[in-house]
Amino acid sequence: MSGWGIYTTSNFREAVKVVSVPLVAPGDDQVLIRNIYAGVNAADVGTTAGLFNPNAELPFDVGLEALGVIEAVGKNVTTHTVGQYVIAFGANHTKEFAYAEYLYVQPEDVIPVPSLNPKFLGLLVSGLTATIGLDELGRIQKGDKVLITASAGGTGHIGVQWAKRKGAYVIGLTSSPEKAKLLTELGTDRVIDYKTENLDEVLTKEFPHGVDVIWETIGGQVYETLFNHLAPKGRLLIVGSISGHLTSPTIDNLNMKVDHKALCGKYVRQLIGDVVNNKLRVVLDLGQNRSEGEFVGIESVVRGVEIP
Ligand SMILES: NC(=O)c1ccc[n+]([C@@H]2O[C@H](COP(=O)([O-])OP(=O)(O)OC[C@H]3O[C@@H](n4cnc5c(N)ncnc54)[C@H](OP(=O)(O)O)[C@@H]3O)[C@@H](O)[C@H]2O)c1
């Protein structure tokens, strides 16, 4: 079998190379998954830049989330069976694996799904971060004004829908008319295109009493501006700092995979049901509209990660 391993800590393309290792039976407490789809996250770039686990020994595996079929189970595994469709995700940044043809996973990180619909992949890092983060740290309430940065991104567009479902007034930040259109379709009450509108001016004029919950993923000047518009008793959630991914350690007060692991099972089951019942829209980029075509095969991982 083959998989991607990190060999240096510069940019993703330069940092990785495909390596082949023997495909062996899973350990007694492991599940072996044949990978069909892998999810791409903003965190991949931070990982290869060494920001999340600076003490990791090189080379290490990459890729946070996988959708596939169980190929074999260890003799102590009673919770899963061969042939099941599953999603799997790394419990922490030292256990990444998904950019590989096969993966060995602990059973607690393997969740059954009803089909191989790639939309289920969006429920792991993105879906769980958005929903658990808004509920547990944002403590969103009906009527709250909730501002979501990178709102058309993987995490953001699920956050928008979750906040709307809770009865919030949702403000979404984005950078293009195409993304603004998607956000409007998802129910965003006020889309701010920060390329054509001045964020500080819009918030001062339209939200003079401030914003109750701010989902901050950008950092730098955006963080400074938003901080000044937090309402009294508001909650500012620092979920990432994508503008500084390659230059500075990620400031992050939300590590849901560690802090909120106990909630993940409950939330992911609900989200799977929501996708099946068309209550949650998960928008994916499978590459079909890109000049080089659909992302197919392990070689295409680099292209997927490099998309802005
Ligand atoms: N704490 C956690 O557990 C956790 C989990 C998941 C994600 N995160 C963080 O949440 C953020 C979003 O992650 P994601 O996977 O949803 O990202 P994504 O789908 O790749 O979306 C990223 C979006 O960020 C916006 N952006 C604004 N300024 C940017 C810049 N300087 N460079 C690149 N993108 C910029 C862009 O949208 P516009 O063009 O619309 O501005 C871009 O499409 C990241 O900071 C990530 O690290 C944290």
The ligand as a Gaussian input file, in Angstrom:
#p B3LYP/6-31G(d) Opt

LIG

0 1
 N       -9.869000      24.478000      16.206000
 C      -10.216000      23.489000      15.448000
 O      -10.387000      22.341000      15.903000
 C      -10.445000      23.774000      13.976000
 C      -11.105000      22.834000      13.175000
 C      -11.370000      23.156000      11.838000
 C      -10.929000      24.363000      11.303000
 N      -10.253000      25.232000      12.105000
 C       -9.796000      26.519000      11.546000
 O      -10.890000      27.153000      10.892000
 C      -10.431000      27.866000       9.760000
 C      -11.197000      27.425000       8.526000
 O      -10.915000      26.064000       8.267000
 P      -11.659000      25.319000       7.046000
 O      -11.102000      23.944000       6.958000
 O      -13.104000      25.526000       7.163000
 O      -11.088000      26.209000       5.847000
 P      -11.413000      26.247000       4.297000
 O      -12.627000      25.505000       3.922000
 O      -10.137000      25.912000       3.605000
 O      -11.731000      27.779000       4.101000
 C      -10.746000      28.732000       4.323000
 C      -11.286000      30.078000       3.879000
 O      -10.711000      31.076000       4.718000
 C      -10.844000      32.314000       4.049000
 N       -9.627000      33.109000       4.227000
 C       -9.616000      34.383000       4.678000
 N       -8.369000      34.846000       4.743000
 C       -7.567000      33.854000       4.315000
 C       -6.159000      33.752000       4.130000
 N       -5.319000      34.754000       4.434000
 N       -5.662000      32.591000       3.631000
 C       -6.489000      31.569000       3.319000
 N       -7.843000      31.603000       3.495000
 C       -8.364000      32.749000       3.977000
 C      -11.135000      32.008000       2.588000
 O      -12.530000      32.235000       2.413000
 P      -13.061000      33.637000       1.852000
 O      -12.505000      33.752000       0.480000
 O      -14.529000      33.484000       1.873000
 O      -12.533000      34.678000       2.776000
 C      -10.886000      30.505000       2.495000
 O      -11.659000      29.871000       1.496000
 C       -8.930000      27.669000       9.708000
 O       -8.295000      28.736000      10.371000
 C       -8.724000      26.383000      10.470000
 O       -7.437000      26.271000      11.005000
 C      -10.014000      24.973000      13.425000

